Amino acid sequence: MPFAYYARLSPARQAVYRRSDEIGALELPASVSAAVLITAIGAGLERGDRAAVQKGVQALVDALVDGFAVPPVDVRVLAVRPTDMDGELHGLYEPDEELPTARISVWMRTAQKKQVVAFRSFVRTVVHEFLHHLDYEHFKLPETFHTEGFYRRESSLANALFQAGDAVVAANEEAAARAPAADRRQR
Ligand SMILES: [Zn+2]
């Protein structure tokens, strides 16, 4: 079942919508060392360090760009989410029609309380915006729609990144648990 707005699209745009909807889940390209990249973003968010988060997200997007063999994307990590009538803006994708290089903007603090955005929803937003890029540059769609297929791609890619990140956390916890007792007493 397509989303309600499908009915209002022209037949040509409906055809693009259906192509988007038919593309299923995505796998993380084997070349992407997700664990390191995801951990760096998580650490930056924890410290509320915008420059570190920006560096981490750019590195993640660069790795995805290489993995999917698409043109580069500039990343901007900004502070407080802008708001409008629809609520808070989480992220923005601008194709290279208006800019020398396509650009992803993501905001790392909520509009209301100016708190750092939760790690998972932040990474999911980055993946979401990157998938708009893939729609144009990898799947060669003339337009990028939010379809169920689009959200399947978002979930599959975000989950692959989270799994890689979780593996690092689990390994660190295991290492900490194995640390000699004497070492822990000294702290
Ligand atoms: Zn979107």
Residues whose N, C-alpha, C, O or C-beta is under 5 A from the ligand:
A	BS01	ZN	none
